[in-house]
Amino acid sequence: MDKTGTLTEGNFSVSTYKSFSDDYTDTEILEYMGSLEKNSSHPLSIGVLKKLKELNLNTPLATDITTIAGTGIEGTILTKDVKIVSVAYLNRHALDYDKKLFSDLSSKGNSVSFLLVENKNVGIVAQGDQIKPEAKSMIEALKKQGIKPVMLTGDNRQAAAVVANHLGIEDVHAELL
């Protein structure tokens, strides 16, 4: 079963947003992400857009927006190539990131997205989701019937592990495309 929306509510809320660059403020990281995600219905996009509305922030115009299959989204903002990507993307492309910060955020069950500008990692947004109240009893009922639950998710391994451990799911496949 998929994690987001099946085992969890799928209602993400931004818990952390931070710039790693002197060129961008923490707020600008959120605004740039919102620019790319403005017309998306992805649960992580909705969380960012909710936070922008809550803070009454505006977003710069993004153009040429395309999906990076299974990884994120990219477009152009103020003539610069901008991407929102997962940690798996950073690892595949040997891009540097703060591994301790990522670990701290993801081990609390957060989905973590990185903002790249001109392929430089400039910021991070972490969002949390809530486990559905009925998920644990559903997993227990499946196990009693001899059915082995398997969790599949595009989310990071640490966030998936938090949900799996809470629900008693042993077979977890994370960072899927």
Helices and strands as residue ranges (DSSP letters): E 13-19, H 26-37, H 43-54, E 62-68, E 72-77, E 80-85, H 87-92, H 99-106, E 111-117, E 120-128, H 135-144, E 150-152, H 157-167, E 171-173
